[in-house]
Amino acid sequence: MTETAPSTALFTDLYELTMAQAFHDEGMAGTAVFELFFRELPPERNFILACGLDDTLAYLENFAFRTDEIDWLAGTGLFSDGFLNKLATLRFDGDVFAVPEGTPVFAYEPVMQVVAPLPQAQLVETWLLNQIHYQSLVASKAARVVAAANGRPVMDFGARRAHGSDAANKAARAGYIGGLAGTSNVFAGRLYGIPLHGTMAHSYVQAHDNEAAALAAFVDRYPETTVLVDTYDTMAGLDTVIRLATERGAAFPVGGIRIDSGDLVELSRRAREKLDAAGLQQVKIVLSGGLDEDKVARLVHEAPVDAFGVGTAMVVSADRPSFDCAYKLVEYDGRPRLKASASKLLLPGRKQIFRRRDGNVFSGDTLASQDEKPTGEPLLTPVMRAGRRIGGIAGSVRDSRAFCHDQIAMLPARLRRLDKAEVGYPVAVSDSLRRLQKQELARLGLRG
């Protein structure tokens, strides 16, 4: 029997459903406001890039439980017939406010607000956190690798090491928004319109009787391609490329060589010297193999490299595989709500981020109540009304990439470096929001 994949509505934690049933039984269907945010910047990051909005809006527009899923839930014995009947017709009809994809954000700044009947807003928590967290994680990592490459193109080679095919596709998308030049992932290329890049595998060379036959055949079929030269011996492979280019001339239009192993600095230096001496200055050098932003930065400084292929370290964000991302209730039935757990104090009420500029450089943010008007540009904008996207919101992935590039360029220079900035980005909390927090703490009999 073929298993049926669960719909996105069923992709939720159990307690979302049990709470939703409790809300249903108690008649609690008033308007709730949830905010999704990152609690802190990891020590290795000076900012986080918000990403994943497009997938989130698509999910909300199509939110539904299938008949077979309702039947399966009934079989668990956990849910009443009345609640299951409600789920069978449930659709998301709330409003969503969000920052555009590619926006740099900082601790406690809402990336997204969901304004909807309480059960609806609760049920979508798991998916929203899953999508926004992972794509923001990868986009932020990709931006670091791109910064380290200092203008040299970086390609996503990470599909085979991602934690599942969905992660591989989302990583290609988020990485492209974060500044990567393209991906080797063909499905992601088609799905999101991302440029495809690729070279060849060692197996292609191995399958031929000799390296020269393999390289000649591949370049013949794919002119200007990049070929691997380290299947057997890197310098011998390079000599083969030079010999073929010398003997065949225009009949061997190789575009570049890729070195994937060994001492990349030394090998690329020797390769550049040999290529230049042979009059092959146009042949580029692409480096790959276990690279991250720190290794890329070193290679840029020490090696004659033209482009990079980065995989595992980026798609799993190896140095920081998770961020502290939260989705919390801040208002219900017209009243601000508070969470006061140790080290996880929550600012109550709907909020807005106001970003200030000093010329073309961002100079600081103010986190304020929704009805305040401090200096700066409001970042949260309406992206969905009554369960439907607002036209023109969450455009193409190329638009998001261009927007992200411009946003990063407007960050203070100290934040764009790989090392932790001694002086972080200033985010102030408005006096009104602080007063509201104190009022709610007092109302609950808690001490601030």
ChimeraX attribute file (.defattr): number of C-alpha atoms within 10 A of each C-alpha:
attribute: neighborCount
match mode: 1-to-1
recipient: residues
	/A:1	3
	/A:2	4
	/A:3	5
	/A:4	8
	/A:5	7
	/A:6	12
	/A:7	14
	/A:8	15
	/A:9	21
	/A:10	20
	/A:11	14
	/A:12	17
	/A:13	13
	/A:14	12
	/A:15	11
	/A:16	18
	/A:17	20
	/A:18	14
	/A:19	14
	/A:20	22
	/A:21	22
	/A:22	15
	/A:23	17
	/A:24	16
	/A:25	13
	/A:26	9
	/A:27	9
	/A:28	17
	/A:29	17
	/A:30	14
	/A:31	19
	/A:32	25
	/A:33	28
	/A:34	26
	/A:35	25
	/A:36	23
	/A:37	24
	/A:38	21
	/A:39	19
	/A:40	16
	/A:41	17
	/A:42	16
	/A:43	10
	/A:44	13
	/A:45	20
	/A:46	24
	/A:47	21
	/A:48	24
	/A:49	28
	/A:50	32
	/A:51	33
	/A:52	25
	/A:53	24
	/A:54	19
	/A:55	16
	/A:56	17
	/A:57	20
	/A:58	13
	/A:59	18
	/A:60	24
	/A:61	17
	/A:62	15
	/A:63	20
	/A:64	19
	/A:65	19
	/A:66	16
	/A:67	12
	/A:68	11
	/A:69	18
	/A:70	17
	/A:71	12
	/A:72	11
	/A:73	16
	/A:74	15
	/A:75	10
	/A:76	8
	/A:77	8
	/A:78	10
	/A:79	16
	/A:80	13
	/A:81	10
	/A:82	11
	/A:83	17
	/A:84	18
	/A:85	11
	/A:86	13
	/A:87	20
	/A:88	15
	/A:89	11
	/A:90	15
	/A:91	17
	/A:92	21
	/A:93	19
	/A:94	22
	/A:95	21
	/A:96	26
	/A:97	20
	/A:98	22
	/A:99	24
	/A:100	25
	/A:101	28
	/A:102	29
	/A:103	22
	/A:104	21
	/A:105	23
	/A:106	24
	/A:107	17
	/A:108	20
	/A:109	24
	/A:110	27
	/A:111	28
	/A:112	24
	/A:113	28
	/A:114	26
	/A:115	24
	/A:116	23
	/A:117	20
	/A:118	23
	/A:119	23
	/A:120	24
	/A:121	23
	/A:122	24
	/A:123	23
	/A:124	24
	/A:125	21
	/A:126	16
	/A:127	20
	/A:128	22
	/A:129	18
	/A:130	15
	/A:131	19
	/A:132	23
	/A:133	22
	/A:134	25
	/A:135	29
	/A:136	28
	/A:137	26
	/A:138	33
	/A:139	33
	/A:140	27
	/A:141	30
	/A:142	32
	/A:143	27
	/A:144	24
	/A:145	28
	/A:146	23
	/A:147	19
	/A:148	24
	/A:149	24
	/A:150	12
	/A:151	11
	/A:152	17
	/A:153	16
	/A:154	28
	/A:155	27
	/A:156	28
	/A:157	25
	/A:158	24
	/A:159	24
	/A:160	13
	/A:161	16
	/A:162	20
	/A:163	13
	/A:164	10
	/A:165	15
	/A:166	11
	/A:167	20
	/A:168	23
	/A:169	23
	/A:170	24
	/A:171	29
	/A:172	33
	/A:173	29
	/A:174	32
	/A:175	32
	/A:176	29
	/A:177	32
	/A:178	32
	/A:179	26
	/A:180	27
	/A:181	21
	/A:182	25
	/A:183	29
	/A:184	21
	/A:185	23
	/A:186	17
	/A:187	16
	/A:188	23
	/A:189	18
	/A:190	11
	/A:191	10
	/A:192	16
	/A:193	15
	/A:194	23
	/A:195	18
	/A:196	17
	/A:197	19
	/A:198	17
	/A:199	16
	/A:200	14
	/A:201	11
	/A:202	14
	/A:203	9
	/A:204	14
	/A:205	22
	/A:206	13
	/A:207	10
	/A:208	13
	/A:209	9
	/A:210	10
	/A:211	21
	/A:212	16
	/A:213	13
	/A:214	17
	/A:215	24
	/A:216	21
	/A:217	13
	/A:218	19
	/A:219	18
	/A:220	15
	/A:221	9
	/A:222	14
	/A:223	14
	/A:224	14
	/A:225	19
	/A:226	23
	/A:227	28
	/A:228	23
	/A:229	24
	/A:230	20
	/A:231	18
	/A:232	12
	/A:233	10
	/A:234	20
	/A:235	16
	/A:236	14
	/A:237	20
	/A:238	23
	/A:239	17
	/A:240	18
	/A:241	24
	/A:242	21
	/A:243	14
	/A:244	19
	/A:245	19
	/A:246	15
	/A:247	11
	/A:248	12
	/A:249	12
	/A:250	10
	/A:251	14
	/A:252	21
	/A:253	18
	/A:254	27
	/A:255	17
	/A:256	20
	/A:257	23
	/A:258	25
	/A:259	23
	/A:260	20
	/A:261	15
	/A:262	11
	/A:263	9
	/A:264	19
	/A:265	18
	/A:266	12
	/A:267	17
	/A:268	24
	/A:269	16
	/A:270	15
	/A:271	21
	/A:272	20
	/A:273	13
	/A:274	17
	/A:275	20
	/A:276	12
	/A:277	11
	/A:278	13
	/A:279	12
	/A:280	18
	/A:281	12
	/A:282	11
	/A:283	19
	/A:284	20
	/A:285	23
	/A:286	24
	/A:287	26
	/A:288	20
	/A:289	17
	/A:290	14
	/A:291	20
	/A:292	23
	/A:293	21
	/A:294	14
	/A:295	14
	/A:296	27
	/A:297	20
	/A:298	13
	/A:299	20
	/A:300	19
	/A:301	14
	/A:302	14
	/A:303	20
	/A:304	22
	/A:305	22
	/A:306	17
	/A:307	22
	/A:308	28
	/A:309	28
	/A:310	25
	/A:311	24
	/A:312	20
	/A:313	22
	/A:314	32
	/A:315	32
	/A:316	22
	/A:317	19
	/A:318	12
	/A:319	11
	/A:320	16
	/A:321	14
	/A:322	15
	/A:323	16
	/A:324	12
	/A:325	18
	/A:326	18
	/A:327	21
	/A:328	21
	/A:329	23
	/A:330	21
	/A:331	19
	/A:332	20
	/A:333	14
	/A:334	11
	/A:335	15
	/A:336	18
	/A:337	22
	/A:338	20
	/A:339	16
	/A:340	16
	/A:341	8
	/A:342	6
	/A:343	7
	/A:344	10
	/A:345	13
	/A:346	17
	/A:347	25
	/A:348	24
	/A:349	25
	/A:350	22
	/A:351	20
	/A:352	26
	/A:353	25
	/A:354	21
	/A:355	18
	/A:356	17
	/A:357	15
	/A:358	10
	/A:359	8
	/A:360	11
	/A:361	15
	/A:362	19
	/A:363	17
	/A:364	18
	/A:365	25
	/A:366	22
	/A:367	23
	/A:368	24
	/A:369	22
	/A:370	14
	/A:371	9
	/A:372	14
	/A:373	13
	/A:374	18
	/A:375	12
	/A:376	16
	/A:377	15
	/A:378	18
	/A:379	19
	/A:380	21
	/A:381	15
	/A:382	15
	/A:383	24
	/A:384	22
	/A:385	14
	/A:386	14
	/A:387	20
	/A:388	18
	/A:389	19
	/A:390	14
	/A:391	9
	/A:392	8
	/A:393	15
	/A:394	20
	/A:395	12
	/A:396	12
	/A:397	18
	/A:398	16
	/A:399	14
	/A:400	22
	/A:401	21
	/A:402	15
	/A:403	18
	/A:404	26
	/A:405	17
	/A:406	13
	/A:407	17
	/A:408	23
	/A:409	14
	/A:410	18
	/A:411	19
	/A:412	17
	/A:413	11
	/A:414	15
	/A:415	18
	/A:416	20
	/A:417	14
	/A:418	18
	/A:419	13
	/A:420	15
	/A:421	16
	/A:422	9
	/A:423	9
	/A:424	15
	/A:425	20
	/A:426	12
	/A:427	19
	/A:428	13
	/A:429	16
	/A:430	14
	/A:431	12
	/A:432	12
	/A:433	20
	/A:434	14
	/A:435	11
	/A:436	17
	/A:437	23
	/A:438	17
	/A:439	15
	/A:440	22
	/A:441	18
	/A:442	12
	/A:443	9
	/A:444	11
	/A:445	9
	/A:446	11
	/A:447	9
	/A:448	11
